[in-house]
């Protein structure tokens, strides 16, 4: 199929066919990661800049490994090590990078819409690695890939996203990807963390996970964001765990083949218990490996092929 995208800014802009084409490409790329030499020369001679203006481990390292696996060079710049700290605007930062001849920019930023702003002003591909409360498209793609690998399709499946939906860009990208591909998506968490109008995205809000746990096929557990706790969104960490934490007791009401995902980092003993996170139903390490493959696929589609797949 023709690849019409010049950037990856959000999964809301993708069709079902395009989402599945990225997953297919990622599954093909994953074979490279099982080789003794985990590298192909596809992007040899290219340089990709990682602009990470928010803390990150999994996403940043995953992109760096994906860039290396594709044969390109990477430069990672944090906010504290860039001229932004001296007062330079984001606009000037990225325009200077383009003038230096880089092939693409990956950006993670606390402000929603920052990657869209950058893409408007650059003639090279821009990849959103997470922007504010908006989207985290490669996380949505790797979660979709992980479930497709397990089931073959998400068509007709029921998935619960559990936790802080209001502040979660992961939740939004997952909702876009899963509903476009034919899944039913439920969201549950403290009422203060369920945004109004979530139904407009295609998700079904439920007040308590127990209401849907017996019927869902997968649960994607979101991190409790401690930085939000100071704002009083829920009474206490202990109460959160009791009501919304994924515990062994709650699993007793679920299907025995329930699939458990977590985008990380995990707060063990709060949103997910260790025996659940490390149990046989979890695919968390599959998500981590698939993250590299998905980012390899995105780099290939944006930088190597450009217009044709």
N, C-alpha and C positions, 0 to 999 in steps of 0.2 A: 504494500500500500504506500501511497505518497505520504511523506512525513512533512506536515505543513507548519510545524512549530519551529520558531527560531530561538525561543527561550523556554524555560520551565519555571513558571511563576506560581501555578496553582492547578490542582486537579479539576477544579470547577470548569476549566477551559477545555477539558479533554472529553472526547466521546468514548463510549464503551470500546469500540474497535481500537482506538488509539491507546487506551489503558492496557488492553490485552496485548497489543503489539509490543509495548515496553516490557511487559512481563515475559513474553516469548523471547524477546531479545536478551533479557536478564538471565533466563534459564540457559540460553546458549552460552552467555558469558560466564556463567557459574562454572562451566567445565574448565575454564582457564585456571580457576582457583584451586583445582584439584591436581594440577600439573606440578612436577618438581620445580620448574621455573615458571612462576606465576606472572607471566608477562607476554603481551603480544605487541607488535610494532605499529599498531594501527594509528596512534597519535604521536609517533616519533617526531621530534622537532617542535612540538607544540608546548606552550607554557600556560598553565591555568593558575589563577590566583584565588586563594581561599581568603575571603574577607570575613573573619569571624569576630563580630563586635559583641557577641555574647559568649559566655563560657560554654564549652562543649568538649566531650571526649569521644563518644561513639560516632557522632555525625562527622566531626572534623577528621578523625583518624580514618574513618571509612572512606571519605572523599579522597584523602591523601593516598590511601592504598589503591583506590580505584584508578586514580590518575596515573600512579606508577604502573599498575597492571596494564594500562592501555599504552604504555610507552612514552607518556608525556612527562614533563617536569612540573612540579608544583611549588608555589610560594605561598606560605600561610602568614597572614598579617592579622594581628589582634588590634583592638582599639587602642590599647596602651602602648603598642609599638609602632603606631602609625602617626602621621601628621595631624590626624583628627584631634589628638590630644593637645596639639598646639593651636587648635582653632580652625584647621582646614575643613572645608565643607565636604560632605560625602560626594557631591557633584565634582568638585575639583580632584578629589582622590581618585575616583574611577576614570575621569577623563585623562588624568596623567598616566594611569595604568594602561589605558588603551593606546595612548601615544607611545608607550614603551614597547608595543607590539605583542602584548599578551593575547592569547587565543580565546580566552573565556574567563568569566568571573563567577565565582560561587559566593553568595553572600548570606550571612546569618545576622539578623539585626533585631533589636528589641522593638523597633517601631513597625507596626503593620504598614505594608505598602512600600517599604524601602526598596525591595528588589524590583518592584514595578517602576518606581522612580528611576532607578539605575538603568533598567532596560530601555526606558524612553530616551535615554541620552547616550547609549552606546550602540555601536554597530557590530558588536560581538555577542555571542550567546551569554545569557545571564541565567544562573540557576539559583532558585530560592532554597536555601538550606534552613529555612524557618524564619518567619517574620511576625513578631509580636504575637497577637492572639489570632492571626489570620490563618495561615496554612503552613504545613511542613510536607510538601508534595512527595519527596523521596521516601519519607517514612510511610506515607499512605501507600505508595507503590510497593515497598518491601513487605508491608503487612498483607497487601493483596496477593503478592507473589507467594508468601508463606502459606496462606490459606489455599490458594490454587494448587500448590504442590501437594498439600495434604488431601484435598478433595477432588481435584481435577477442574472444579468450577465453584464459584460462590453463588451461582444462580439458584434461587430457592432456599438458600441457607439463612439462618437467623443469627445475628451477632449482637452482643451486648457490649457497649462501651461504658465503662464504669469508672466514675470519679469526678474530677474537676472538669466538667465539660466547658464551662464558661471561659476559662483561660487557656484552653487546650487547642493549639493549632494542629496537633496530631489528630484530635477528634474530628475536626472539620475536614481534613484531607481524607481521613478514613470514611467519613460519611459520604463525601462526594464519590470516592472510588467504589465503595461497596454498593451503594444504591444504584449507581450507573450500570454496575455489572449484575444487577438482579437480586441482590441480597436485601433482606429486611434488617434494618438497624434500629436497635433500642438504645437509649441513653439513660443512665441513672446516676444519681449522686445527690448530695444535699440540695434542697430546693434553692438555696442561695447560690449554688454553683451550676444550676441548669438555666441557661440563658433563655429569655423569652423569644418566641418565634423560631425555636430550633426545628419545629415541624416544617418550616419553609425550606429547610435543607434536605428534607426527606426522612428525618429521624423521628422515632416515636419515643417520647419521654415517659418514663415510669418512675413512680415515687420510691420504689424499693426493689433491689435486685431479685429478691425472692419471688416477685411477681412473674418474672420471666425466666429465671434460672432453669426450671424444669424443661423448658422447651427450646432454649437457644443452643446453637452448635458450637459457639465460641464466645469467649469473653476477652476483651482487650482492656486490661487494667491500667489506668492512668496514674501517674505519680501524684501524691499529695504534695502540693507546692507550699513548703513551710513559709515562704515569703508572703503567701496569701493569708496565713493563719493570723498574722498580726492585725489584719483588717476585720477579724471576727466573722468570717464566712460560716464557721461552724463552731460549736461550743468548745470542743476539746478533741485532741488527737485520739484519746481513748474511745470517745463516743463515735468518732468517725470509723474507727476499726470495727467497733461492735455492729454498726449499721451498714457500712458500705465496704469494709475490708473483705477481701476474698480469702476466707478461712476454710480449713478442712471441714468444719461443720456445715458451712454453706454449700460446699461441694457435694455433700451427701444428697442434696435435693436436685443435683444436676445430672445430665446424661453421663454415663461412664466414659464415653469417648469425647467429652467436652474438650475443646482446644483452648489453651490459655496463652495469651500474648501479653507482653509488657514492653513498651518502647524504651524503658530505662530513662534515668537511673532509678533503681528500685529502693523504696523505703520498706525494708523487710520488717514484718511485724506491725505494719500500719495498713497500707492499702493491699498488701499481699503477705501472707505468712510464708516462712521459708519452706515448710513442707509442701506447700502448693507451688511455689516458684521453682522448686527443684524436683517436683514430682513428675511422673511419666506423662502427664497431660500437657506439660508446658512445651512451647516451641521457641523459647526466648533466644537460645543460641542459634537456632535456624534463622531467626530474624536478623541477628547480628551478621551472619555470613551472607544472607540475602541482601543486606544493605550494601555490601561492596558490589555484588553483581548488578543490582539495580542502578547504582551510580555509574558503573562501567557502561551499562546500556544507555543511560541518559547522555553520557559524554560521547558515546559513539554516534547516537542519533543526532545530536546537536552539532558536534564538531567534525565528525568524519564524513557522514553522509550528506548532511546539509539539506537535502531536498528529496532524497530517495532512500527507501529502506530496502 
